[in-house]
Amino acid sequence: MSWYQRLLHGAWTGIRAHGWRHRDRLTGLGNRRQFELALRRQFDHCCELHKPLSLVHIELDPLNPRDTASGPPAGDRRLRQIAALLGEQVRRPGDLAARLGGDGFALVLPDTPREGAIHLVETLIGQVRRLAVAGSTDVPIPFSISVGLHTGIPDARSTAQQFSGRAKAALHKAKIAGRDGYFADPVSAD
């Protein structure tokens, strides 16, 4: 292989690797790194334009231990099903669906008011409730998600990490309230 061919091969490999560096391998959604980059970018953009930003943190609710005997393949199917639904929710160029790791996901929704984000979350929860995975007895097992939503108009006094912390706190409240639902923080100027 000539030096030129090696150079082209290396460049092509680098391009492919760069694209996959920001994607979750199992679901094809953005990964945590892409989420963090997109959140900072959209936070700054919404701050500059004084527009709302909605951030949604999602976690799959645990299945009953006896229903999880089918092992990792069922869990992977479950993650892919959720990822497909989340991918359908991101329609605009600035929107992002990401897998944060494990059973955690997030949606970054710039220029999305609270009411629009709540409608999206309610639709998503309804769609998830209609999904099912095969259990240990081959009986479909329905599953659910818990969702935390924070909407605000970012400003220079706050950070993207604080904004994300509020969405995580809302997710925690949804889990405490019994899971299979959501909690939406009141609108605030972040």
N, C-alpha and C positions, 0 to 999 in steps of 0.2 A: 504494500500500500504506500503510495507516495505521500510526501508531507502535505500536499494539497488535499488529497483524499482524507487523510487523518484529520486535517483542520476542519473540513466540511463535516466529517462524521462527528467530531467533537462538538461542533456548533449545533448540529441537529440533535445530538444527545442532550446537550444543555437546554435547548429549547423545550424538548419533551419533558425533561426533568423539572424545569421551572413550572410548567403548567400543572404537573402532578404534585408539586410541592405544596400547592394550595388546595388540593382536593383530598377528601376522605376516600380511601381506596374501596371501602365496602359499599358506601352509598353513592359516591360520585358528587356529593354536595361539597360546598366549601368546608375546609377544616378549621380548627381553632385559629391558626395563624391568619387565614384569610378573613375570618370573622373579626379578629382584633384590628386588622388593617382597615377593613370596610367600616367598622364601627367608628374608628377615629376619623376616617375620611368623611363619613356622612355626618358625624357629630360636628366637625368643623364647618362643613358645608351648610348644615341647618342653622348653626350658630351665626354664620355670616349673613344668611338670608332671612334670619328670624322666622324659620319654618319649624313645624313640629317634627319630631323624630319619635317613632314608636319602636320599642325593642321588646321582643318576645323571647322568653326563656321557656323551654319545653323539656319535660322529662317523662319518659315512659314509666307508667306505674308498674310496680312489681306484680308478677303473676303469682298465683298460689304455688308453693313449692311442688305439690303433687302434679301440677299442670306443666311444670317445666322439665319433666323427666325426658322429654324428647331431645333435649340438649342444645348445643350451639347452633345447629342448622335452623331450628325453629326461631331462635333468638335473632339470627342474622336475617331471616325472612321478615321478621317483625321490624327490624331496623330499616330494611329496604322499603317495606310498605310505608312506614312513616316518612321516610326520605322522599318517596315518590309524591306523597300528598303535600309535603312542604315545598317540593320543587314546583308544584302546580300553583302555589300561592305567590310565588315571586314572579311577577309579570313585567315589572318596570325595570329599566336599566340599573337604577341604584339599589334595588331590593336585593337581599341576599338571604339564602337559606344555608345554614351550616350545621355540621355535626361537631359538637364540642368535645366528644369523647364519650365512651360508654353509652349510656342511654340518654345523653343530653344533646339537645339541639337548640338552635336560636334562629330568629328571623330579625333582620335589620330592615326597617321600613321607613325610609326617609320621606318627608313631606306627607306623612300619614297621620291624620288626626285620630284622637282616641276612639271616636265612634267607628271609624273605618277599621281600625285595628281590632276593636271588640267584635265587630261583625266577622272579620276574618277568623279570629280565634274561635268564635262560636261555631262557625262553619267547619273549621278544622276538627274541633272536638266531636261534632256530629259525624263527620266522615270516619274518624278513628273508631268511634263506637260501633260502626257497621263493619269494621274489619275483624278478622279472626285469624288465629294461627292454629295449626294442627297440634293437638295435645297428645299425651302419652297413650290415650285410648282412641286416637284418631277422631275424636270429637272436637270440632272447632271451638277454640277458646277465645271469647271476645277479650279485647284489652282496651286500656284507656291511657290517657295522658293527663298530666298536671301542667298548668300553664301559668306563668307570671308575665304580666304586661306592665310596662312603664312607658308613658308618653309624656313628653315635655318639649319645651323650646329651649334648646341648649344655649348657654351664655358663657361668657368668658370667666365667670366665677366658679365654674364646675369643670369636671373632666369626663371623658368618655368612660373611665373606670367607675366613677361615681354613678353615672347613668346606668351602667351595667349592673352595679350593685343594687340599685333600686329594683331593677327587673328581677334579679335573683331573690331579693327579699319578698317580692310579690309571689314568686314561685314557691317560696317557703310557706307563705300564708296559704296558698292553694293546697299544698300538701297537708298542712295542719288541719285545714277545713275538711279533710276527708278524701282528697285526691279526686280524680275523674272530673275535673273542672278547672276554673281559672280564677285568678284574682287580678284585678286591674287597679293599679294605683290611681289616685285622683290626678287630674292634669296639674302640672306645675311648671313654673319657669325654672328650668334646671339651672 
